[in-house]
């Protein structure tokens, strides 16, 4: 059972890191945009 769970967990973590990266990129862009406006 554990052998089956590990790859699934790895995929989940991979997906999570992609989502986190996407959100941080979006956040950076939003902050840049906000900085342009007083």
NUGUMAR-385463 format. One line per 4 residues: number of its first residue (from 1); their letters; for each residue x, y, z of N, C-alpha, C, CB. Coordinates in nm, 3 decimals, always signed. Atoms other than C-alpha are relative to their C-alpha. Glycine has a CB too. Layout:
residues N
NUM = a = X Y Z X Y Z X Y Z X Y Z | ...
//
This chain:
residues 38
1 = xxxx = +0.083 -0.121 +0.000 +0.000 +0.000 +0.000 +0.087 +0.127 +0.000 -0.094 +0.000 +0.123 | -0.085 -0.118 -0.011 +0.275 +0.244 +0.095 +0.068 +0.033 -0.133 +0.106 -0.022 +0.110 | -0.067 -0.021 +0.128 +0.451 +0.192 -0.238 -0.093 +0.073 -0.098 +0.045 -0.134 -0.060 | +0.097 -0.063 +0.089 +0.131 +0.299 -0.415 -0.026 +0.145 +0.042 -0.132 -0.080 +0.001
5 = xxxx = +0.033 -0.133 -0.051 +0.076 +0.601 -0.193 +0.112 +0.101 -0.029 -0.026 -0.006 +0.151 | -0.112 -0.092 +0.017 +0.425 +0.748 -0.237 +0.000 +0.076 -0.133 +0.127 -0.075 +0.013 | +0.003 -0.073 +0.127 +0.411 +0.829 -0.612 -0.117 +0.098 -0.007 -0.007 -0.097 -0.117 | +0.117 -0.087 +0.000 +0.066 +0.974 -0.562 +0.030 +0.127 +0.080 -0.123 -0.073 +0.057
9 = xxxx = -0.036 -0.113 -0.086 +0.194 +1.194 -0.281 +0.099 +0.091 -0.072 +0.060 -0.050 +0.134 | -0.101 -0.076 +0.073 +0.490 +1.297 -0.496 -0.067 +0.086 -0.108 +0.104 -0.095 -0.064 | +0.072 -0.074 +0.104 +0.255 +1.397 -0.779 -0.079 +0.116 +0.060 -0.094 -0.093 -0.076 | +0.077 -0.104 -0.068 +0.039 +1.590 -0.535 +0.091 +0.116 +0.039 -0.071 -0.057 +0.123
13 = xxxx = -0.095 -0.104 -0.040 +0.342 +1.777 -0.403 +0.049 +0.079 -0.120 +0.118 -0.063 +0.075 | -0.045 -0.064 +0.123 +0.459 +1.849 -0.756 -0.106 +0.100 -0.047 +0.029 -0.105 -0.111 | +0.111 -0.086 +0.041 +0.118 +1.992 -0.841 -0.010 +0.120 +0.092 -0.133 -0.079 +0.000 | +0.008 -0.109 -0.097 +0.113 +2.196 -0.520 +0.109 +0.103 -0.024 +0.011 -0.055 +0.142
17 = xxxx = -0.109 -0.095 +0.021 +0.454 +2.349 -0.593 -0.024 +0.081 -0.127 +0.134 -0.074 -0.008 | +0.032 -0.073 +0.123 +0.339 +2.440 -0.945 -0.103 +0.108 +0.029 -0.052 -0.096 -0.109 | +0.106 -0.095 -0.034 +0.029 +2.608 -0.804 +0.057 +0.114 +0.084 -0.114 -0.071 +0.076 | -0.061 -0.102 -0.085 +0.232 +2.788 -0.539 +0.084 +0.096 -0.084 +0.087 -0.065 +0.110
21 = xxxx = -0.084 -0.083 +0.085 +0.476 +2.910 -0.804 -0.086 +0.094 -0.084 +0.089 -0.088 -0.091 | +0.089 -0.080 +0.082 +0.189 +3.029 -1.021 -0.057 +0.116 +0.081 -0.114 -0.087 -0.057 | +0.056 -0.104 -0.085 +0.035 +3.218 -0.731 +0.104 +0.106 +0.034 -0.057 -0.061 +0.127 | -0.102 -0.097 -0.037 +0.364 +3.380 -0.632 +0.036 +0.089 -0.120 +0.126 -0.071 +0.053
25 = xxxx = -0.027 -0.080 +0.120 +0.427 +3.491 -0.992 -0.111 +0.103 -0.019 +0.011 -0.091 -0.126 | +0.115 -0.087 +0.015 +0.078 +3.637 -1.004 +0.006 +0.112 +0.105 -0.132 -0.081 +0.014 | -0.010 -0.095 -0.111 +0.135 +3.807 -0.668 +0.106 +0.106 -0.031 +0.034 -0.073 +0.131 | -0.107 -0.093 +0.035 +0.462 +3.960 -0.790 -0.048 +0.101 -0.103 +0.123 -0.077 -0.053
29 = xxxx = +0.051 -0.086 +0.106 +0.292 +4.097 -1.100 -0.099 +0.101 +0.057 -0.067 -0.083 -0.111 | +0.099 -0.087 -0.061 +0.009 +4.239 -0.891 +0.068 +0.108 +0.084 -0.099 -0.081 +0.087 | -0.071 -0.098 -0.082 +0.254 +4.408 -0.655 +0.067 +0.105 -0.087 +0.103 -0.070 +0.088 | -0.064 -0.094 +0.093 +0.442 +4.563 -0.947 -0.103 +0.100 -0.050 +0.065 -0.075 -0.119
33 = xxxx = +0.107 -0.084 +0.052 +0.114 +4.696 -1.082 -0.042 +0.102 +0.106 -0.120 -0.087 -0.044 | +0.044 -0.088 -0.109 +0.017 +4.839 -0.742 +0.104 +0.109 +0.026 -0.026 -0.080 +0.128 | -0.106 -0.096 -0.027 +0.354 +5.009 -0.704 -0.008 +0.117 -0.098 +0.138 -0.069 -0.009 | +0.011 -0.104 +0.101 +0.286 +5.204 -1.024 -0.106 +0.104 +0.033 -0.029 -0.061 -0.133
37 = xx = +0.107 -0.093 -0.036 -0.021 +5.365 -0.867 +0.017 +0.048 +0.143 -0.138 -0.068 -0.017 | -0.014 -0.052 -0.136 +0.010 +5.597 -0.565 -0.122 -0.025 +0.086 +0.030 +0.148 -0.005
//
